[in-house]
Structures are given as C-alpha cells and as structure tokens.
Amino acid sequence: ASAQCVTGTQAQCFQLQCCVARYFSSMLRDQATRSAGASTQCVTRSTRSAGASSSRMLRDQVESNICRCPDQDAAERMIKAIDDVRTKGDSCGGVVTCVARGVPKGLGAPVFAKLEAELAQAMMSIPATKGFEIGSGFDGAEMTGSTHNDEFYLDDSGAVRTRTNRSGGIQGGISNGETIVIRVAFKPTSTISINQKTVTRGGEETDLRARGRHDPCVVPRAVPMVESMVALVLVDHLLQQHAQCHLFGGNFGGDLSLVAPTISADEAGSSGESKEDLSLAQQAAAYSED
C-alpha cells in the first residue's frame, strides 16, 4: 500500500507481486469476458502453445522412454542411475516438473482458496512426496526483491504480462495467465534389499531385508499422477470460477441484483418478509436460466 509509482500516481499503478492488483484486474475484468470459454481455452491454447515452438517439450517426447524424461541424454543417465541402485538392492528418489500452459487468468483466491495452496495439497497427497515448489521455489529465498519480482508490461495485444516468471504463473494465490511451473520431490522407495535395523513387536532389535521385486524408483510412475492431480485442481477452479461468475450474480461475481429483486428502503427496514422475495424454487430457476 505504501508503494509509489515513478510515472503515475500510486492508485493507478500495480505493485509488483501484489495479489490485490492481480485479483481485481484479472478476476473482475478478464474473467467477466473470458470465463465462458475458459475450459476450452485452457485445453486448446495449451495444445497450440506446446506445438508453437520446437524447443518446447511435447508429450511424445515425455513418453518416449521409460523414465518419462523429454531430454533423451538425461533419460539415459537416469536409467543408468536407477539400474545402478537396483543392482545394489537400493533405491533412489527424484523430482517431477509439471508445466501447465494456457491457464486462464483469475483462477484461485487471495486467502482461502489459493491456487498454489491447493496444488500443493494435491501434490503432497500423492504417496512418497516429500517436497513441493512453484516458480523459483527455494531458490527464491536467496534472491533479493529487485531480482525476484516479475515486472509487468503490456504485450502487442494490450494484455498485462510479466517479463519473467519467477512466481510460477501464480501471484497472490491467483493465476496470472503465465505458464504454471511446479516441482514435486519424491523420496526413495522404502522397501529395499539391504539389511536395515528395526524393532520387532516384542521390543527386540533385529535386521530387516526385503525380498521380491520392488521398484527402485517411483518417479517414472509418478509423472501421470502429478499431471492428473494438476488437471483436477485446475478443473475444480474453472468450475468455481463458472459458479461465481455465471451462477451467482451473472458475469460479475457477487452482484445478485441480476437474479434477485430490488428491495426498497422501507422494505429493507422492516422485519417482515418482503412479498418480492424469491422462493428457493424461483431462485433455482433463475440460476438455471442464467
């Protein structure tokens, strides 16, 4: 609130990384005109964006090897590392990076339904997860504000964009239209063929060694789970956006005057029920018609 703008008044300028600016500019303006086709845009734009540049990772590249790594050289090193720990009877962990392109602006909320918070909850609900990062993640803790802030600018179409994406596509709990980038850490498989110390039910110390066939690394199997969880969270927020913007008050969420009757000052001051009040059935019909 105390930030000042060099070329304009304080009230006219958006503070960098400010959730209030992101919420009101994206939620109330952009959503009102774009939310009707938000789910379609999310799917089609992400597909077009992925194919627009040859340097971007395609799904075929991800699924081209057993590690689900789009970089073939890195995939070969990963396969070798997994084979090495497997032959020793040990296991290893790893990190899954998920990128969501074409996500509409305005998904999420500043406090109780933060988009990154629900993504984190979904990711940490996957078995074997031990860490979650978005954008710059823990590396951002070693940066200064001047180097970490994502500066705003206007693109050729007049839309507000950010020159960098250290916030990972989410600012103040709300998507800003940039690419969402998250990373999820998975621990090594706990069941290994190496002797480990443990305690029996009778309270005696003993050795434990697993037998049988067990995955030396769960990371390759986790890739589709991470993708599915991200998709579920984004669809949930798209449905919430639709409900807020179209079911409860028309295009500008919260304005119930479009579906509720106008109450005069006299009626507002009376304790009795207004004759103009809509019944539950009438309200449901109004929402359905909208």
Summary of the structure (lengths in Angstrom):
residues: 290
radius of gyration: 25.2
end to end distance: 37.5
largest distance: 82.6
contacts: 779
relative contact order: 0.14
helix: 43%
strand: 13%
